[in-house]
Amino acid sequence: MREGNGHSEGQQIISVWVRDPRIQKNDFWHAYIDYEICLHTDSVCFTKKISTVRRRYSEFVWLRQKLQANSLLRIKLPELPPKNPFFSLNNAQQIGDRMKGLQTFLEQILQSPLLLSDSCLHLFLQSQLSVAKMEACAAGRTNYSVAQAVQRCGLRRFHSVEDLQKDLSLSCDSDSDSSECRDPEHKIKDLVLNKSKSAGLLELMGSSQEEMLSSSSGST
């Protein structure tokens, strides 16, 4: 698996990795593969310097289309790995080749100052919003901003304090040295208070599984 390449503008570094392909099942008959995208940067273009999200191939296709449209054809975007009608979820070679192609695509678009100013790129790389939510947020049709969407990535919504307590208990079972395990009650109070601060942020954290902002910022 290839390591991500970094490029610099002046002294600023942007490094991106596409890795860890996983099969996700919509139901018994339908499945797809998504990939982990890790970003490490000290660029002023990003308010969040380290992030990890998961995206599928169709979301990369959406991103390229949006970037091309938003750039008003002033630049020619790199190509994505071609869609293969015979692509198999069980073919490691095909998965590896696609993953490398997706990483090369991201590495190339991150070299463009024009594309780095596009909100769709930031939402794609640093939020877990669905395509519909990313489009709405970038167009200003949500109660939360792009910056809020990025910053809230990595937080889950819990429907009750009991749900949160249960989740923290499971976390403690698997990692008894974590800070959450040392003071779970304090963690619950903090999240409950934060939950009531802004209706816009509640919408951002949505109740559906697709719109939940899953925690993965600790991966590298």
C-alpha positions in Angstrom: 0.0 0.0 0.0 1.5 3.3 -1.1 2.4 6.0 1.4 0.9 9.4 0.9 3.0 12.1 -0.7 3.3 15.6 0.6 3.8 18.7 -1.4 4.7 22.2 -0.2 3.9 25.7 -1.1 6.6 27.8 0.6 7.0 26.0 3.9 3.4 24.6 4.0 2.9 20.8 3.7 -0.2 18.9 2.7 0.0 15.1 2.9 -2.8 12.8 2.0 -3.3 9.0 2.2 -6.0 6.8 0.7 -6.0 3.4 2.4 -7.9 0.8 4.4 -10.5 -0.3 1.9 -13.6 -1.8 3.6 -16.7 -3.5 2.3 -19.9 -1.8 3.5 -23.2 -3.5 3.0 -26.4 -1.5 2.3 -28.4 -4.7 2.5 -28.1 -8.5 1.7 -27.7 -7.9 -2.0 -25.9 -4.5 -2.2 -22.4 -3.7 -1.0 -19.7 -1.2 -1.9 -16.1 -0.4 -0.8 -15.1 2.8 0.9 -11.7 4.1 1.7 -10.1 6.0 4.5 -8.7 9.4 3.6 -6.1 10.8 6.0 -4.9 14.4 5.8 -2.0 15.9 7.6 -1.1 19.5 6.9 0.2 22.8 8.3 -1.3 24.8 5.4 -3.3 27.9 6.2 -5.9 26.7 3.8 -7.1 24.2 6.4 -8.4 25.1 9.8 -8.2 21.4 10.8 -4.6 20.1 10.5 -5.2 16.4 11.0 -8.4 14.6 9.8 -9.6 11.1 8.8 -12.8 10.4 6.9 -14.2 7.5 4.8 -15.4 8.0 1.2 -16.6 5.7 -1.6 -15.8 5.9 -5.3 -19.1 7.6 -6.3 -18.3 10.4 -3.9 -14.9 11.0 -5.6 -16.8 11.2 -8.9 -19.1 13.8 -7.3 -16.1 15.8 -6.0 -14.5 15.9 -9.4 -17.7 17.1 -11.1 -18.2 19.9 -8.5 -14.6 21.1 -8.7 -14.7 21.2 -12.5 -17.9 23.1 -12.5 -16.8 25.5 -9.7 -13.5 26.3 -11.4 -15.4 27.4 -14.6 -13.2 25.2 -16.7 -10.2 27.5 -15.9 -8.1 24.4 -15.1 -8.1 20.8 -16.3 -8.7 18.4 -13.4 -6.8 15.1 -13.2 -8.7 12.0 -14.1 -10.1 9.5 -11.6 -9.3 5.8 -12.1 -11.9 4.6 -14.7 -15.1 3.0 -13.7 -14.8 -0.7 -14.3 -18.0 -2.6 -15.1 -16.3 -5.8 -14.0 -15.0 -4.4 -10.8 -15.1 -7.0 -8.0 -15.2 -6.5 -4.3 -13.2 -9.7 -4.0 -10.4 -8.7 -6.4 -7.5 -7.3 -4.3 -5.6 -6.2 -7.4 -8.5 -4.1 -8.7 -9.1 -2.6 -5.3 -5.4 -1.7 -4.8 -5.2 -0.1 -8.3 -8.3 2.0 -7.7 -7.0 3.1 -4.3 -3.7 4.2 -5.8 -5.6 6.1 -8.5 -7.8 7.9 -6.0 -4.7 8.9 -4.0 -3.0 10.3 -7.0 -6.1 12.2 -7.9 -6.2 13.9 -4.4 -2.5 14.6 -4.5 -2.8 16.4 -7.8 -5.9 18.5 -6.9 -4.3 19.6 -3.6 -1.5 21.3 -5.6 -4.0 23.8 -7.0 -4.5 27.0 -5.0 -7.7 27.6 -6.9 -9.1 24.2 -5.9 -7.9 24.6 -2.3 -10.4 27.5 -2.0 -13.3 25.3 -2.9 -15.7 24.5 0.0 -16.7 21.2 -1.6 -13.1 19.9 -1.3 -12.9 20.8 2.4 -16.2 19.1 3.1 -15.2 16.1 1.2 -11.8 15.7 3.0 -12.8 16.8 6.5 -16.4 16.0 7.1 -18.6 12.9 7.1 -21.6 14.7 5.4 -23.4 12.9 2.6 -23.2 14.3 -0.9 -26.6 16.0 -0.5 -25.5 17.6 2.8 -22.2 18.7 1.3 -24.0 20.4 -1.6 -26.4 22.1 0.7 -23.7 23.3 3.1 -21.5 24.6 0.3 -24.4 26.5 -1.1 -25.3 28.0 2.3 -28.6 26.2 2.6 -27.9 24.7 6.1 -28.0 26.1 9.6 -24.3 25.3 10.0 -21.2 26.6 8.1 -18.5 24.7 6.3 -16.1 25.5 9.2 -18.6 24.1 11.7 -19.1 20.9 9.6 -15.3 20.4 9.5 -14.9 21.1 13.3 -17.7 18.8 14.3 -16.4 15.9 12.3 -15.5 13.1 14.7 -18.4 13.7 17.2 -21.4 11.4 17.5 -24.9 12.3 18.4 -26.4 10.3 21.2 -30.2 10.3 21.7 -29.9 10.1 25.5 -27.4 10.3 28.3 -28.0 6.5 28.8 -26.8 5.9 25.2 -23.7 7.9 25.9 -23.0 6.1 29.2 -23.3 2.8 27.4 -20.9 3.8 24.7 -18.4 5.1 27.2 -18.7 1.8 29.1 -17.8 -0.1 25.9 -14.9 2.2 25.3 -13.6 1.6 28.8 -13.8 -2.1 28.3 -11.5 -1.9 25.3 -9.2 0.9 26.5 -9.1 1.3 30.2 -6.4 4.0 30.0 -8.3 6.4 27.9 -9.2 9.8 29.4 -12.9 9.2 28.8 -12.8 6.2 31.1 -11.1 8.2 33.9 -14.0 10.7 34.1 -17.0 9.5 32.1 -19.5 11.6 34.1 -17.6 14.8 33.2 -17.6 13.8 29.6 -21.4 13.2 29.6 -22.0 16.7 31.1 -19.8 18.4 28.6 -21.5 16.7 25.6 -25.0 17.3 27.0 -24.2 21.0 27.4 -22.6 21.3 24.0 -25.7 19.5 22.5 -28.0 22.3 23.6 -25.8 25.2 22.4 -26.9 25.5 18.7 -29.9 24.2 16.7 -27.7 24.4 13.7 -25.1 22.0 15.1 -27.9 19.6 16.1 -29.0 19.5 12.4 -25.4 19.0 11.4 -25.1 16.0 13.6 -28.3 14.6 12.1 -30.2 11.6 13.5 -29.8 9.2 10.6 -26.9 6.8 10.4 -25.7 8.2 7.1 -25.4 11.7 8.5 -23.7 10.8 11.8 -20.2 12.2 12.0 -18.2 9.1 13.0 -15.2 9.3 15.2 -12.0 8.5 13.4 -9.7 11.5 13.9 -7.2 9.4 15.9 -6.1 7.4 12.9 -2.9 8.3 11.0 
